[in-house]
Amino acid sequence: MAKIKMWMLASLIEWNWKRIRRNRSRMEALFEAGARHTSPALARLDGRTAEIGYRTRLLERTYRILAGLD
């Protein structure tokens, strides 16, 4: 059962990192298009990316505990 949980956690972690990379690419595209640092679209993307990053770190900590690394 632990192996299944670890596989699911690893899948979620990878998925979230892909979302973070995608959001960073979108933010870079907004900058190149001339968006200001205070634009609502950029602020929204930054907030979402921060939330995803926080959840991903929690998942990584849980994975490390299950794997016996911590």
C-alpha positions in Angstrom: 0.0 0.0 0.0 2.9 2.4 0.8 4.3 1.8 -2.7 1.0 2.9 -4.3 0.9 6.0 -2.1 4.4 6.8 -3.0 3.7 6.4 -6.7 0.6 8.6 -6.4 2.6 11.3 -4.5 5.4 11.1 -7.1 2.8 11.6 -9.9 1.3 14.6 -8.2 4.7 16.1 -7.5 5.7 15.8 -11.1 2.4 17.2 -12.4 2.6 20.2 -10.1 6.2 20.9 -11.2 5.0 20.8 -14.8 2.2 23.3 -13.9 4.8 25.6 -12.2 7.0 25.5 -15.3 4.0 26.3 -17.5 3.0 29.2 -15.3 6.5 30.6 -15.3 6.6 30.4 -19.1 3.3 32.3 -19.2 4.6 34.9 -16.8 7.7 35.3 -19.0 5.4 35.7 -22.1 3.5 38.4 -20.3 6.7 40.3 -19.5 7.8 40.0 -23.1 4.4 41.3 -24.3 4.9 44.4 -22.1 2.8 43.6 -19.1 3.7 45.6 -16.0 4.8 43.9 -12.7 1.5 45.0 -11.1 -0.8 43.7 -13.9 -3.8 41.6 -12.6 -3.0 38.7 -15.0 0.6 38.5 -13.7 -0.5 38.8 -10.1 -3.0 36.0 -10.6 -0.5 33.7 -12.2 2.1 34.5 -9.5 -0.5 33.7 -6.7 -1.5 30.4 -8.4 2.2 29.4 -8.8 2.9 30.2 -5.2 0.0 28.0 -4.1 1.0 25.1 -6.3 4.6 25.4 -5.0 3.5 25.3 -1.4 1.3 22.2 -2.0 4.2 20.6 -3.9 6.6 21.1 -1.1 4.1 19.5 1.3 3.7 16.5 -1.0 7.5 16.2 -1.3 7.9 16.2 2.5 5.2 13.5 2.8 7.0 11.5 0.1 10.3 11.7 1.9 8.6 10.6 5.2 7.0 7.6 3.4 10.3 6.7 1.7 12.1 6.8 5.1 14.5 9.6 4.0 13.5 12.0 6.8 
